[in-house]
């Protein structure tokens, strides 16, 4: 893995050096702020943390490991790298002459009334001419205007783009698996809450039923208590359904058939890296694979301009051919009499190509301009994603505190209502209302906790974490 990274670093330096005379991508991005909106400057970024450290849950780490090895989208990205690598290797041979071996034979029957036929018959005593040859042909184009080197630079940039695409796919997979796992933990928590609330409502229903039988409560109270219990019970199969569907989705992400997913933590005791420093915006250009890929696309487009421009200049092609040629098969091995050789050089200058070459050059320039715009847009989107994640974490922290306090208050209110009801100081409606509110509050609290975890994952991905 380390050797692979070293090779990629050398290739990056090579492609930047080869294009440094014609393009400077460092100034293409719009002026970046010193820090993200609403935050102070901090050069440290969670994007530098390996994902195995950022996610301490061992079961989650095992799932991410499986996904990186088995996910089919990532396998496709790896195949794209192999294909681009083959193209790049082939492009490096552009300065080497092309060599062909040609072998052939022909027999021509001449007219007896033609001059050739008469001459052949007179001197050879035959009515036909045989011709046998075998030769090696060599062709080489001088790279005067950088046409071949431009093709090589383009192929290299495309190869490096596929590597950045693989990194981008991996960061997305890491993010998707983590979010799916947290969603599973949230559903587990909500299922537990629904079951506990159903048990609590059943106890209330039993108490009201006893009071109804003793004449202290009406049938309406019994019916409302039963409806309250059923409201909690109907959530149980819904959460169970969603849990299985989420497990199936995780299985597909990890490249397996649908199966149960193991988890070690519950939502309330899950720990995650608390350091949420995003670093400085300019660091995104070095960390985010999608920005690197967009920058390399400018390099590729610039190389295509060089190639299109070189096509409009003269081409110097040198050819050579040598081998054996004879009009009698019996003379085939009559060496050196049957040997021949030719050497030729040609200079071709395109004059009128129906504006094909000029149009290709203009299209290449437009494509480069488009790549520049797309790169700048990608930078804006990246900065916006980080800012969104930071503000989401800040506000969700505040919401979590409020929801936790509200849930605790409602649980205490439910206990008090039941105690007062048993002693005849409260009616059944107060008990049912308190229990309904605590159910909704605890379900919302679980959802808010999960949203906070998702925001942490979004921040980690948006600052370029997940491919290390």
PAKOLZA-86693 format. One record per residue (C-alpha): residue in three letters; x negated, z, y negated. Coordinates in steps of 0.05 Angstrom, whole numbers. Example, Ala and Ser with C-alpha at 12.3 -4.5 7.8 and 13.67 -1.06 7.14 Angstrom:
PAKOLZA-86693
 resn     px     pz     py
  ALA   -246    156     90
  SER   -273    143     21
end
This chain:
PAKOLZA-86693
 resn     px     pz     py
  UNK      0      0      0
  UNK    -57     18    -47
  UNK    -93    -48    -31
  UNK    -28    -85    -46
  UNK    -22    -52   -114
  UNK    -95    -69   -131
  UNK    -83   -143   -113
  UNK    -20   -144   -156
  UNK    -57   -113   -215
  UNK   -111   -166   -209
  UNK    -58   -221   -207
  UNK    -24   -192   -269
  UNK    -90   -192   -307
  UNK   -103   -263   -283
  UNK    -36   -290   -306
  UNK    -41   -255   -374
  UNK   -113   -281   -383
  UNK    -94   -352   -364
  UNK    -37   -353   -416
  UNK    -69   -311   -471
  UNK    -91   -372   -510
  UNK    -20   -396   -519
  UNK     26   -336   -518
  UNK     26   -263   -539
  UNK     84   -226   -508
  UNK     65   -159   -540
  UNK    100   -178   -605
  UNK    162   -209   -574
  UNK    204   -146   -569
  UNK    242   -122   -630
  UNK    213    -61   -665
  UNK    225     -2   -620
  UNK    242     67   -648
  UNK    193    124   -642
  UNK    243    163   -600
  UNK    312    156   -570
  UNK    374    171   -611
  UNK    384    246   -619
  UNK    319    266   -584
  UNK    250    286   -606
  UNK    186    248   -589
  UNK    158    266   -521
  UNK    107    223   -485
  UNK    123    254   -417
  UNK    176    217   -377
  UNK    213    233   -312
  UNK    203    159   -296
  UNK    132    177   -273
  UNK    159    225   -220
  UNK    162    196   -149
  UNK    233    195   -123
  UNK    216    241    -66
  UNK    197    294   -117
  UNK    256    280   -164
  UNK    306    289   -107
  UNK    288    354    -71
  UNK    346    350    -20
  UNK    313    332     46
  UNK    376    298     75
  UNK    382    255     13
  UNK    308    237     18
  UNK    319    216     90
  UNK    377    172     70
  UNK    337    139     14
  UNK    279    128     63
  UNK    326     93    111
  UNK    355     50     56
  UNK    287     27     32
  UNK    268      7    102
  UNK    334    -22    126
  UNK    375    -44     66
  UNK    389   -119     72
  UNK    387   -132     -3
  UNK    316   -104     -4
  UNK    297   -146     56
  UNK    321   -208     19
  UNK    277   -188    -40
  UNK    217   -181      6
  UNK    230   -251     34
  UNK    233   -278    -37
  UNK    164   -247    -48
  UNK    137   -281     15
  UNK    165   -348     -7
  UNK    137   -342    -77
  UNK     70   -320    -49
  UNK     66   -383     -6
  UNK     83   -426    -67
  UNK     28   -391   -107
  UNK    -24   -400    -53
  UNK     -7   -473    -49
  UNK    -12   -481   -125
  UNK    -84   -453   -123
  UNK   -104   -515    -84
  UNK    -84   -563   -140
  UNK   -156   -578   -159
  UNK   -175   -597    -88
  UNK   -172   -672    -71
  UNK   -116   -696    -24
  UNK   -141   -727     41
  UNK   -102   -773     88
  UNK   -121   -808    153
  UNK    -89   -877    161
  UNK    -90   -919    224
  UNK    -53   -984    235
  UNK    -52  -1053    265
  UNK    -16  -1118    253
  UNK    -10  -1188    283
  UNK     12  -1247    240
  UNK     34  -1315    269
  UNK     15  -1370    220
  UNK     49  -1437    211
  UNK      8  -1494    241
  UNK     27  -1537    181
  UNK      1  -1487    130
  UNK    -69  -1486    102
  UNK    -81  -1416    129
  UNK    -55  -1435    197
  UNK    -96  -1498    200
  UNK   -159  -1461    179
  UNK   -148  -1404    228
  UNK   -136  -1451    285
  UNK   -198  -1492    268
  UNK   -247  -1434    261
  UNK   -217  -1381    308
  UNK   -181  -1425    358
  UNK   -118  -1382    350
  UNK    -50  -1389    318
  UNK    -46  -1316    295
  UNK    -88  -1264    257
  UNK    -97  -1194    283
  UNK   -118  -1137    236
  UNK   -137  -1067    259
  UNK   -159  -1010    213
  UNK   -170   -935    211
  UNK   -190   -902    146
  UNK   -194   -837    108
  UNK   -161   -837     39
  UNK   -180   -787    -15
  UNK   -145   -777    -81
  UNK   -163   -729   -137
  UNK   -134   -718   -207
  UNK   -179   -690   -260
  UNK   -146   -630   -294
  UNK   -165   -652   -364
  UNK   -104   -626   -401
  UNK    -90   -564   -359
  UNK    -32   -594   -319
  UNK    -54   -563   -254
  UNK    -74   -497   -284
  UNK     -5   -493   -318
  UNK     28   -503   -251
  UNK    -15   -448   -222
  UNK      3   -401   -279
  UNK     77   -416   -270
  UNK     73   -403   -195
  UNK     35   -338   -206
  UNK     86   -313   -257
  UNK    143   -330   -209
  UNK    107   -292   -153
  UNK     98   -231   -197
  UNK    171   -236   -218
  UNK    193   -230   -146
  UNK    152   -167   -138
  UNK    185   -138   -200
  UNK    253   -160   -173
  UNK    238   -121   -109
  UNK    222    -59   -150
  UNK    287    -68   -189
  UNK    327    -74   -125
  UNK    294    -11    -98
  UNK    309     29   -161
  UNK    382      7   -156
  UNK    384     26    -82
  UNK    354     95    -96
  UNK    405    105   -151
  UNK    463     81   -109
  UNK    446    124    -49
  UNK    436    186    -92
  UNK    503    175   -129
  UNK    539    163    -63
  UNK    509    226    -34
  UNK    530    268    -94
  UNK    600    238    -90
  UNK    602    259    -18
  UNK    583    330    -37
  UNK    637    330    -91
  UNK    689    308    -41
  UNK    667    362      7
  UNK    676    413    -48
  UNK    743    386    -69
  UNK    767    387      4
  UNK    746    459     10
  UNK    781    477    -55
  UNK    845    442    -32
  UNK    844    479     35
  UNK    831    547      2
  UNK    886    534    -49
  UNK    933    514      7
  UNK    918    579     43
  UNK    930    618    -22
  UNK    996    582    -34
  UNK   1017    596     38
  UNK   1006    670     27
  UNK   1049    666    -36
  UNK   1102    627      1
  UNK   1103    681     55
  UNK   1111    736      4
  UNK   1168    700    -32
  UNK   1202    686     35
  UNK   1200    760     52
  UNK   1230    776    -16
  UNK   1284    723     -5
  UNK   1302    754     62
  UNK   1307    822     29
  UNK   1349    793    -28
  UNK   1297    801    -82
  UNK   1284    726    -92
  UNK   1326    664    -94
  UNK   1323    602    -51
  UNK   1297    564   -112
  UNK   1235    610   -112
  UNK   1223    594    -38
  UNK   1230    520    -50
  UNK   1182    519   -109
  UNK   1131    561    -71
  UNK   1135    512    -12
  UNK   1128    452    -59
  UNK   1066    485    -89
  UNK   1036    494    -20
  UNK   1051    421     -1
  UNK   1018    397    -66
  UNK    952    427    -43
  UNK    961    405     29
  UNK    973    332     10
  UNK    904    331    -22
  UNK    870    348     44
  UNK    881    281     80
  UNK    866    243     16
  UNK    798    277      9
  UNK    784    269     83
  UNK    799    194     77
  UNK    753    187     17
  UNK    697    225     53
  UNK    698    177    112
  UNK    700    117     65
  UNK    641    145     26
  UNK    602    158     91
  UNK    614     86    112
  UNK    589     61     45
  UNK    525    103     52
  UNK    515     76    123
  UNK    519      5     97
  UNK    469     21     42
  UNK    421     46     95
  UNK    431    -15    138
  UNK    470     18    194
  UNK    539     14    224
  UNK    589     65    196
  UNK    575    135    219
  UNK    576    208    196
  UNK    526    228    143
  UNK    488    293    147
  UNK    481    336     85
  UNK    446    403     74
  UNK    471    425      6
  UNK    538    435    -26
  UNK    552    417    -98
  UNK    547    488   -124
  UNK    478    502    -95
  UNK    446    434   -104
  UNK    382    434   -144
  UNK    353    375   -182
  UNK    294    366   -229
  UNK    312    400   -295
  UNK    259    365   -336
  UNK    299    309   -368
  UNK    246    283   -415
  UNK    254    208   -424
  UNK    187    194   -458
  UNK    182    145   -514
  UNK    219     77   -517
  UNK    156     36   -516
  UNK    139     64   -447
  UNK    198     27   -418
  UNK    159    -38   -422
  UNK    109    -11   -372
  UNK    158     24   -326
  UNK    221    -16   -319
  UNK    216    -73   -269
  UNK    271   -113   -302
  UNK    233   -114   -369
  UNK    169   -134   -334
  UNK    206   -189   -299
  UNK    235   -214   -364
  UNK    167   -213   -397
  UNK    137   -252   -339
  UNK    193   -303   -347
  UNK    166   -317   -416
  UNK     97   -328   -386
  UNK    127   -375   -334
  UNK    166   -413   -387
  UNK    104   -420   -430
  UNK     66   -449   -370
  UNK    122   -499   -360
  UNK    113   -521   -432
  UNK     39   -533   -419
  UNK     55   -574   -357
  UNK    108   -615   -393
  UNK     61   -629   -451
  UNK      3   -648   -405
  UNK     49   -699   -372
  UNK     51   -738   -438
  UNK    -25   -746   -439
  UNK    -68   -795   -399
  UNK    -80   -780   -325
  UNK   -147   -794   -293
  UNK   -141   -805   -218
  UNK   -200   -822   -174
  UNK   -188   -850   -105
  UNK   -235   -866    -48
  UNK   -223   -898     19
  UNK   -269   -912     78
  UNK   -264   -929    152
  UNK   -266   -986    201
  UNK   -230  -1054    197
  UNK   -233  -1113    245
  UNK   -192  -1174    263
  UNK   -211  -1168    337
  UNK   -199  -1106    377
  UNK   -263  -1119    416
  UNK   -303  -1111    351
  UNK   -273  -1042    337
  UNK   -337  -1005    355
  UNK   -383  -1056    325
  UNK   -417  -1008    277
  UNK   -435  -1016    220
  UNK   -407  -1086    216
  UNK   -335  -1061    219
  UNK   -343  -1006    167
  UNK   -315  -1013     97
  UNK   -308   -968     36
  UNK   -276   -970    -33
  UNK   -280   -925    -95
  UNK   -234   -932   -154
  UNK   -215   -894   -216
  UNK   -153   -903   -259
  UNK   -131   -877   -326
  UNK    -55   -877   -336
  UNK    -23   -865   -404
  UNK     53   -861   -405
  UNK     80   -907   -460
  UNK    155   -916   -450
  UNK    191   -870   -401
  UNK    260   -873   -434
  UNK    243   -806   -468
  UNK    240   -772   -401
  UNK    174   -736   -414
  UNK    191   -719   -486
  UNK    259   -691   -463
  UNK    226   -649   -409
  UNK    178   -621   -461
  UNK    235   -603   -509
  UNK    276   -573   -452
  UNK    215   -530   -433
  UNK    210   -504   -505
  UNK    284   -488   -506
  UNK    277   -451   -440
  UNK    220   -410   -468
  UNK    261   -392   -530
  UNK    318   -372   -484
  UNK    270   -328   -444
  UNK    248   -294   -508
  UNK    320   -278   -528
  UNK    336   -252   -458
  UNK    274   -208   -460
  UNK    294   -178   -527
  UNK    365   -167   -502
  UNK    338   -133   -439
  UNK    297    -86   -484
  UNK    359    -68   -525
  UNK    400    -55   -462
  UNK    345    -12   -432
  UNK    340     32   -495
  UNK    416     37   -497
  UNK    420     59   -424
  UNK    369    114   -435
  UNK    405    138   -498
  UNK    472    138   -461
  UNK    444    178   -403
  UNK    412    229   -450
  UNK    476    241   -490
  UNK    517    244   -426
  UNK    472    299   -397
  UNK    476    338   -462
  UNK    551    335   -468
  UNK    564    345   -393
  UNK    522    408   -395
  UNK    568    434   -449
  UNK    631    412   -411
  UNK    605    445   -347
  UNK    598    512   -382
  UNK    669    507   -410
  UNK    700    485   -345
  UNK    663    540   -307
  UNK    688    592   -356
  UNK    759    564   -352
  UNK    759    564   -276
  UNK    734    636   -274
  UNK    788    658   -323
  UNK    843    622   -284
  UNK    819    653   -218
  UNK    823    722   -250
  UNK    892    704   -278
  UNK    915    683   -209
  UNK    892    749   -178
  UNK    927    788   -234
  UNK    991    748   -226
  UNK    994    761   -152
  UNK    981    835   -162
  UNK   1035    840   -216
  UNK   1083    800   -173
  UNK   1073    846   -113
  UNK   1088    906   -158
  UNK   1148    873   -190
  UNK   1118    863   -260
  UNK   1116    787   -257
  UNK   1161    733   -229
  UNK   1143    679   -179
  UNK   1138    625   -233
  UNK   1078    660   -264
  UNK   1043    662   -196
  UNK   1058    590   -179
  UNK   1036    566   -248
  UNK    971    604   -244
  UNK    955    577   -175
  UNK    970    506   -197
  UNK    924    511   -257
  UNK    866    541   -218
  UNK    871    484   -167
  UNK    867    431   -221
  UNK    812    467   -258
  UNK    767    475   -197
  UNK    777    402   -177
  UNK    758    381   -248
  UNK    697    427   -248
  UNK    672    394   -184
  UNK    681    326   -216
  UNK    644    347   -279
  UNK    585    373   -238
  UNK    581    307   -201
  UNK    583    268   -266
  UNK    524    309   -291
  UNK    485    293   -228
  UNK    502    219   -237
  UNK    478    222   -309
  UNK    412    251   -285
  UNK    405    194   -235
  UNK    422    143   -290
  UNK    369    172   -335
  UNK    317    170   -279
  UNK    333     97   -264
  UNK    339     75   -337
  UNK    269    101   -354
  UNK    239     62   -296
  UNK    239    114   -240
  UNK    254    100   -167
  UNK    205     46   -146
  UNK    144     92   -141
end
